[in-house]
């Protein structure tokens, strides 16, 4: 069922299958409208998101199961009417715009036939993959600080904190702990220069 009893999967950069079997599965009653079709039996999995985009892949279906009648449904919270985040048909589901370090639940269900009564030919493989995060920006450390220009007016330099990390050599911050940072440098030409951080995309 959805919740702590759902099989825990680990998302990896490459597909590392978890072997399972739909023998003895039943239909979960406390769930929302399925993605498509009418479920007749289902099994549940869960994983912790590593990045914003993941792919869930089924393979190695036993002859009792077919890609045509298997569906996948992604939700975040178990309950009577959980909201569906993503749907997948057949053997693959793209799970996008997820929140890293958050647990999500995968429902794999059949829309026809009857639940397997023996474990022979009722198996499947499932895996969750995610893309490798991009490399940190070039100014992730103090040694790579980007030079800012001195001007009478504001001349913006586009920056990015995607994949930035905390400095490898800890430096006491002005306030609060540092989760991640990027670095800039300039040569002062007046006593009281103004440094402005503007909005970005």
C-alpha positions in Angstrom: 0.0 0.0 0.0 0.9 3.6 -0.2 3.0 4.7 2.8 5.7 3.1 4.9 5.0 -0.3 3.4 5.7 0.9 -0.1 9.0 -0.6 -1.4 11.8 1.9 -1.1 13.7 2.5 -4.3 17.0 4.5 -4.6 17.4 6.9 -7.5 20.7 6.5 -9.4 22.4 8.1 -12.4 22.0 4.8 -14.2 19.2 2.2 -14.0 19.7 -0.2 -11.1 16.8 -2.5 -11.2 14.8 -3.7 -8.2 13.2 -7.0 -8.9 9.6 -7.4 -7.7 6.5 -9.5 -8.2 2.8 -8.6 -8.5 1.7 -12.0 -7.2 -0.8 -11.5 -4.4 -1.3 -7.8 -5.1 -4.7 -6.3 -4.4 -6.4 -3.1 -5.3 -5.8 0.0 -3.1 -9.2 1.5 -2.2 -8.0 4.8 -0.6 -6.6 6.5 -3.6 -7.6 9.1 -6.1 -8.8 8.7 -9.6 -6.2 6.8 -11.6 -4.3 8.4 -14.5 -6.2 6.3 -17.0 -8.2 3.1 -17.2 -9.8 1.3 -14.3 -7.3 -0.3 -11.9 -7.8 -3.9 -11.0 -4.7 -4.5 -8.8 -1.6 -2.4 -7.9 1.7 -2.3 -6.0 3.5 0.7 -4.5 7.0 2.1 -4.3 8.6 5.2 -2.9 11.8 7.1 -3.5 13.5 10.3 -2.3 14.0 12.8 -5.1 17.7 13.7 -5.8 17.1 16.4 -8.4 14.0 18.0 -10.0 13.7 15.5 -12.9 13.5 11.7 -12.6 12.6 8.8 -14.8 10.8 5.7 -13.6 11.3 2.6 -15.8 9.7 -0.8 -15.8 11.3 -3.8 -17.6 11.5 -7.6 -17.5 7.8 -8.1 -17.4 6.6 -11.6 -16.8 4.1 -13.0 -19.4 1.2 -12.4 -17.0 1.9 -8.7 -17.3 1.9 -6.5 -20.4 3.1 -3.0 -21.1 -0.3 -2.3 -22.7 -2.3 -2.8 -19.4 0.2 -1.4 -16.9 0.1 2.2 -15.8 2.1 4.3 -13.4 1.0 7.1 -11.1 3.2 9.5 -9.1 1.9 11.1 -5.9 3.5 12.9 -2.9 1.1 12.3 0.0 -0.8 9.2 0.7 -4.4 9.6 1.7 -8.0 9.3 0.6 -7.6 11.8 -2.3 -3.9 12.4 -3.0 -3.1 14.7 -5.9 -1.5 13.0 -8.9 1.8 14.7 -9.9 2.6 12.6 -13.0 1.3 9.7 -15.0 3.1 7.2 -17.1 1.9 4.6 -19.5 3.5 1.3 -20.4 7.1 1.1 -19.3 8.2 4.6 -18.6 7.2 7.7 -16.6 9.0 11.2 -16.7 8.7 12.8 -13.2 9.6 16.4 -13.6 9.6 19.5 -11.4 10.1 17.5 -8.2 11.5 18.9 -4.9 14.9 17.4 -4.0 15.0 15.5 -0.7 11.2 14.9 -0.8 9.6 11.4 -0.8 7.4 10.5 -3.6 5.2 7.4 -4.2 4.8 5.4 -7.3 1.7 3.3 -8.0 2.0 0.6 -10.6 -1.4 -0.8 -11.5 -3.0 -3.0 -14.1 -6.1 -2.0 -16.0 -7.2 -5.4 -17.1 -6.9 -9.0 -16.3 -6.8 -10.5 -12.8 -4.2 -10.3 -10.1 -1.6 -13.1 -10.4 -2.4 -16.1 -8.2 1.1 -17.6 -8.6 4.5 -15.9 -8.6 5.5 -17.5 -11.9 5.5 -15.1 -14.8 4.3 -12.2 -12.6 7.6 -10.4 -12.0 8.9 -7.0 -13.1 11.9 -4.8 -12.7 11.7 -1.2 -11.7 14.3 1.6 -11.4 14.4 5.3 -10.8 17.1 7.5 -12.4 18.1 11.1 -12.4 20.4 13.3 -14.3 23.8 14.3 -12.9 23.7 17.8 -11.5 25.6 20.4 -13.5 29.1 21.4 -12.4 29.3 24.3 -9.8 29.8 27.8 -11.3 33.4 28.9 -12.0 33.2 31.3 -9.0 32.1 28.7 -6.5 35.3 29.3 -4.6 37.1 32.5 -3.6 40.0 31.7 -5.9 37.7 31.9 -8.9 36.0 35.2 -7.9 34.5 37.1 -10.9 35.8 40.6 -11.4 33.3 43.4 -11.1 33.8 46.7 -13.0 33.7 50.1 -11.3 31.3 52.4 -13.1 29.4 55.6 -12.2 26.2 53.7 -13.0 25.1 50.1 -12.4 26.5 47.7 -15.0 25.1 44.3 -14.2 27.1 41.1 -14.6 25.0 38.0 -14.9 25.6 35.3 -12.3 24.3 31.9 -11.4 24.2 29.9 -8.2 23.0 26.6 -9.8 24.9 23.8 -8.2 26.9 26.2 -6.0 28.3 24.8 -2.8 29.6 26.2 0.5 33.2 27.4 0.4 35.7 24.6 1.0 37.5 26.9 3.4 34.9 28.1 5.9 34.7 31.8 6.3 32.5 33.3 9.0 29.4 34.8 7.4 27.8 38.1 8.2 24.8 36.3 9.6 23.3 32.8 9.6 25.0 29.6 8.4 26.2 29.3 4.8 24.4 26.7 2.6 26.0 27.7 -0.7 27.9 30.7 -2.1 29.6 32.3 -5.1 32.4 34.9 -5.2 33.1 38.3 -6.8 35.9 40.8 -6.5 36.6 44.4 -7.3 39.2 47.1 -6.8 37.8 50.0 -4.8 38.3 53.5 -6.5 36.2 55.4 -4.0 35.8 55.2 -0.2 32.2 54.1 -0.2 31.3 51.9 -3.2 27.8 50.6 -3.6 27.3 46.9 -4.4 23.8 46.0 -5.7 22.4 42.6 -6.1 19.6 42.6 -8.8 17.0 40.1 -9.9 17.9 37.3 -12.3 16.1 34.7 -14.3 
